[in-house]
Amino acid sequence: MLFLELIAQGLVQGSIYALVALGLTLVYGLLRILHVAHAALFTLGGYIGVLVMNSSGSMSLAFMAAMVAAGIMGIAMYRLCYAPMLKQPPFVALIASIGLYIAFEELFRIIFGASGLSYQAPPLQEQVALFGGLQFKQAELMVMASTAIIIAVLGYLQNKTRVGVACQATVSDPQMAQSFGISLNKVRDINFFVGSALAGFAGVWVALLNNLVEPTMGSVPSYKGLAIIVLGGMGSVRGTLLAALILGVVESFGTIYLGKFLDRNAIAFAFLIIVLMLRPQGLFARR
């Protein structure tokens, strides 16, 4: 029974990591930039979700508003920050990204306060009993279901639509894609919007699960997301998804068996360090 509970809780946490890391993978695959400011978009989604839910009472509207706001802000980050730096060494964009995140964190603190916001009446908190006596919050089940749906939709869009094929072509060979008439800026805008919207979507879920949004909320999930895309093989969507789920399960088991000695986050990063020491190219790197 405990084994199944730990697996289930690990999959819930892994689903959150997958949503965050997927957005990072889309950006890295296109620009080869470690998008640290992704954490700010995660937090922005959480704040927008709480504000819209508390004012309107509509959960679907909260998710839509959070995704659109995060997506538009992601495009703005690309246009105003990354695009002018594309010809510079990668570390220049990395430093700019870190600066962006710090600036947004302070902005959230100034606007919303350091103590954070919470839902007036958090939805989906009822317990649901499943097979084997397993119990989940409705929100936890919805996290896993929505992540699975998003993965399926993204897979279809990437492989079966003209926009998806154009994005893949741009990732593989930008110059060749441009010679075939593909607009690199449009493809980058699309990738940043989708990746950022996923971060906003994940931020709403974490706010629901914890009933709290605070200025630093996005830091740990996004740092883990950066580690996950390395663990899964840089730029590999499939590898990122598998690595996120594996990390969630490892965290879940580690908290039970090593929790007396190590913090949950320390367990996760220790696992990532050990794996990368043994396999620096990541678990699922493309050959």
C-alpha positions as CSV (number, residue, x, y, z in Angstrom):
1,M,0.0,0.0,0.0
2,L,2.8,2.4,1.0
3,F,4.6,1.6,-2.3
4,L,1.6,2.5,-4.4
5,E,1.0,5.7,-2.4
6,L,4.6,6.8,-2.9
7,I,4.5,6.0,-6.7
8,A,1.2,8.0,-7.0
9,Q,2.5,11.0,-5.1
10,G,5.7,10.9,-7.1
11,L,3.7,11.0,-10.4
12,V,1.8,14.0,-9.1
13,Q,5.0,15.9,-8.4
14,G,6.6,14.6,-11.5
15,S,3.7,16.0,-13.6
16,I,4.3,19.5,-12.2
17,Y,8.0,19.2,-13.0
18,A,7.2,17.9,-16.5
19,L,5.0,21.0,-17.3
20,V,7.8,23.3,-16.1
21,A,10.6,21.4,-17.8
22,L,8.7,21.0,-21.1
23,G,8.6,24.8,-21.4
24,L,12.3,25.0,-20.7
25,T,13.0,22.3,-23.3
26,L,11.1,24.1,-26.0
27,V,13.2,27.3,-25.4
28,Y,16.5,25.5,-25.0
29,G,15.9,23.4,-28.1
30,L,15.3,26.5,-30.2
31,L,17.8,29.0,-28.8
32,R,20.2,26.9,-26.7
33,I,19.5,29.3,-23.8
34,L,19.0,28.2,-20.2
35,H,15.9,30.3,-19.5
36,V,16.2,30.9,-15.8
37,A,13.5,33.7,-16.0
38,H,11.1,30.8,-16.7
39,A,10.6,30.7,-12.9
40,A,9.1,34.2,-13.0
41,L,6.5,33.0,-15.5
42,F,5.6,30.1,-13.3
43,T,5.1,32.5,-10.4
44,L,3.2,34.9,-12.6
45,G,0.8,32.1,-13.5
46,G,0.2,31.4,-9.8
47,Y,-0.6,35.0,-9.0
48,I,-2.9,35.5,-12.0
49,G,-4.7,32.3,-11.1
50,V,-5.4,33.3,-7.5
51,L,-6.5,36.8,-8.4
52,V,-8.9,35.6,-11.2
53,M,-10.3,32.7,-9.2
54,N,-10.9,34.9,-6.1
55,S,-12.6,37.6,-8.1
56,S,-14.6,35.5,-10.6
57,G,-14.9,32.1,-8.9
58,S,-14.2,30.5,-12.3
59,M,-11.3,27.9,-12.3
60,S,-11.3,27.6,-16.1
61,L,-11.0,31.4,-16.5
62,A,-8.2,31.4,-13.9
63,F,-6.2,28.8,-16.0
64,M,-6.9,30.6,-19.3
65,A,-5.9,34.0,-17.9
66,A,-2.7,32.6,-16.3
67,M,-1.6,30.8,-19.5
68,V,-2.3,33.9,-21.7
69,A,-0.5,36.3,-19.3
70,A,2.5,34.0,-19.0
71,G,2.6,33.3,-22.7
72,I,2.5,37.0,-23.6
73,M,5.2,37.8,-21.0
74,G,7.3,35.0,-22.4
75,I,7.2,36.6,-25.9
76,A,8.1,39.9,-24.4
77,M,11.1,38.4,-22.7
78,Y,12.2,36.9,-26.0
79,R,11.7,40.1,-28.0
80,L,13.1,42.5,-25.5
81,C,15.8,40.5,-23.8
82,Y,16.9,37.4,-25.8
83,A,16.5,38.4,-29.4
84,P,19.0,41.3,-29.2
85,M,21.5,38.9,-27.7
86,L,21.3,36.0,-30.2
87,K,24.7,36.8,-31.7
88,Q,26.3,37.1,-28.3
89,P,28.0,34.2,-26.3
90,P,25.3,32.0,-24.5
91,F,26.5,33.2,-21.1
92,V,25.4,36.7,-21.9
93,A,21.8,35.6,-22.3
94,L,22.1,33.4,-19.2
95,I,23.2,36.4,-17.1
96,A,20.4,38.5,-18.5
97,S,17.9,35.7,-17.7
98,I,19.1,35.5,-14.1
99,G,18.7,39.3,-13.8
100,L,15.2,39.1,-15.3
101,Y,14.1,36.6,-12.7
102,I,15.6,38.6,-9.8
103,A,13.8,41.7,-11.1
104,F,10.4,39.9,-11.4
105,E,10.8,38.4,-7.9
106,E,11.3,41.9,-6.4
107,L,8.4,43.2,-8.5
108,F,6.1,40.4,-7.2
109,R,7.2,41.3,-3.6
110,I,6.5,45.0,-4.1
111,I,3.1,44.4,-5.7
112,F,1.7,41.5,-3.7
113,G,3.8,41.5,-0.5
114,A,6.3,39.0,0.8
115,S,3.7,36.9,2.7
116,G,2.0,35.7,-0.5
117,L,-1.6,35.2,-1.6
118,S,-4.0,32.3,-1.1
119,Y,-7.4,31.2,-2.5
120,Q,-10.5,32.4,-0.6
121,A,-12.1,29.0,-1.3
122,P,-9.6,26.6,-2.8
123,P,-11.3,24.3,-5.3
124,L,-10.7,20.6,-5.9
125,Q,-9.6,19.8,-2.4
126,E,-12.0,16.9,-1.8
127,Q,-10.5,13.4,-1.4
128,V,-11.2,10.8,-4.0
129,A,-10.8,7.1,-3.2
130,L,-9.4,4.9,-6.0
131,F,-8.3,1.3,-6.4
132,G,-6.4,-0.3,-3.5
133,G,-7.7,2.3,-1.1
134,L,-5.5,5.0,-2.6
135,Q,-6.8,8.5,-1.9
136,F,-6.0,11.7,-3.9
137,K,-7.2,15.2,-3.8
138,Q,-9.3,16.0,-6.9
139,A,-6.6,18.6,-7.8
140,E,-3.9,15.9,-7.8
141,L,-5.8,13.8,-10.2
142,M,-6.5,16.8,-12.4
143,V,-2.8,17.6,-12.5
144,M,-1.9,14.2,-13.8
145,A,-4.8,14.1,-16.2
146,S,-4.2,17.6,-17.6
147,T,-0.4,16.9,-18.0
148,A,-1.2,13.7,-20.0
149,I,-3.6,15.6,-22.2
150,I,-1.1,18.4,-22.8
151,I,1.7,16.0,-23.7
152,A,-0.6,14.2,-26.2
153,V,-1.7,17.5,-27.7
154,L,1.8,18.8,-28.0
155,G,2.9,15.6,-29.6
156,Y,0.2,15.8,-32.2
157,L,0.9,19.5,-32.9
158,Q,4.6,18.9,-33.2
159,N,4.3,16.0,-35.6
160,K,1.1,16.5,-37.5
161,T,0.8,20.2,-38.2
162,R,2.6,22.6,-40.4
163,V,3.5,24.9,-37.4
164,G,4.9,21.9,-35.5
165,V,7.0,20.7,-38.4
166,A,8.3,24.3,-38.9
167,C,9.3,24.4,-35.2
168,Q,11.1,21.1,-35.5
169,A,12.9,22.2,-38.7
170,T,14.0,25.4,-37.0
171,V,15.4,23.5,-34.0
172,S,17.3,21.1,-36.3
173,D,18.7,23.7,-38.8
174,P,17.6,27.3,-38.5
175,Q,19.4,28.5,-41.6
176,M,17.9,25.7,-43.7
177,A,14.5,26.4,-42.3
178,Q,14.8,30.1,-43.1
179,S,15.9,29.2,-46.7
180,F,12.5,27.4,-47.1
181,G,10.6,30.5,-46.1
182,I,10.1,29.7,-42.4
183,S,10.0,32.9,-40.3
184,L,12.4,32.2,-37.4
185,N,10.9,35.0,-35.3
186,K,7.4,33.6,-35.7
187,V,8.6,30.2,-34.7
188,R,10.4,31.5,-31.7
189,D,7.4,33.6,-30.7
190,I,5.2,30.4,-30.8
191,N,7.7,28.4,-28.8
192,F,8.1,31.0,-26.2
193,F,4.3,31.5,-25.9
194,V,3.7,27.8,-25.6
195,G,6.6,27.1,-23.2
196,S,5.6,30.1,-21.0
197,A,1.9,29.2,-21.0
198,L,2.9,25.8,-19.7
199,A,4.8,27.5,-16.9
200,G,1.8,29.6,-16.0
201,F,-0.4,26.5,-16.1
202,A,1.9,24.7,-13.7
203,G,2.0,27.7,-11.5
204,V,-1.8,27.7,-11.0
205,W,-1.7,24.0,-10.1
206,V,1.0,24.4,-7.5
207,A,-0.9,27.4,-6.0
208,L,-4.0,25.1,-5.8
209,L,-2.1,22.2,-4.2
210,N,-0.4,24.5,-1.6
211,N,-3.1,27.2,-1.4
212,L,-0.3,29.7,-1.5
213,V,1.5,31.9,-4.0
214,E,4.7,33.8,-2.9
215,P,7.4,35.7,-4.8
216,T,9.9,32.9,-4.7
217,M,7.4,30.1,-5.6
218,G,8.9,29.4,-9.0
219,S,12.5,29.1,-8.0
220,V,12.8,25.5,-6.8
221,P,10.5,23.9,-9.5
222,S,12.3,25.9,-12.3
223,Y,15.8,25.0,-11.0
224,K,14.7,21.4,-10.9
225,G,13.3,21.9,-14.4
226,L,16.7,23.1,-15.6
227,A,18.3,20.0,-14.0
228,I,15.7,17.8,-15.6
229,I,16.3,18.9,-19.1
230,V,20.0,18.1,-18.6
231,L,19.1,14.7,-17.0
232,G,16.7,13.9,-19.8
233,G,19.2,14.9,-22.5
234,M,19.4,18.5,-23.7
235,G,16.6,19.3,-26.1
236,S,14.9,15.9,-25.9
237,V,11.1,16.3,-25.2
238,R,10.7,12.5,-24.5
239,G,13.7,12.4,-22.2
240,T,12.5,15.5,-20.3
241,L,9.1,13.9,-19.6
242,L,10.6,10.7,-18.4
243,A,13.2,12.4,-16.3
244,A,10.6,14.6,-14.6
245,L,8.5,11.6,-13.7
246,I,11.5,9.7,-12.4
247,L,12.6,12.6,-10.3
248,G,9.1,12.9,-8.8
249,V,9.1,9.3,-7.8
250,V,12.6,9.4,-6.4
251,E,11.7,12.5,-4.3
252,S,8.6,10.7,-3.0
253,F,10.5,7.6,-1.9
254,G,13.5,9.6,-0.7
255,T,11.4,11.7,1.6
256,I,10.1,8.6,3.4
257,Y,13.4,6.7,3.7
258,L,15.9,9.6,3.9
259,G,13.7,12.4,5.2
260,K,15.4,12.3,8.6
261,F,18.8,13.1,7.1
262,L,18.0,15.2,4.0
263,D,15.5,17.8,2.9
264,R,13.2,16.8,0.0
265,N,15.0,19.2,-2.4
266,A,18.4,18.0,-1.3
267,I,17.3,14.4,-2.1
268,A,16.3,15.5,-5.6
269,F,19.5,17.4,-6.4
270,A,21.6,14.7,-4.8
271,F,20.0,12.2,-7.2
272,L,20.5,14.5,-10.2
273,I,24.2,15.0,-9.3
274,I,24.8,11.2,-8.9
275,V,23.1,10.4,-12.2
276,L,25.0,13.1,-14.1
277,M,28.3,12.0,-12.6
278,L,27.6,8.5,-14.0
279,R,26.1,9.6,-17.2
280,P,27.0,13.3,-18.0
281,Q,25.1,13.3,-21.3
282,G,21.8,12.5,-19.5
283,L,19.7,9.4,-19.2
284,F,17.9,9.8,-22.6
285,A,20.4,11.9,-24.6
286,R,20.0,11.6,-28.4
287,R,22.7,9.6,-30.0
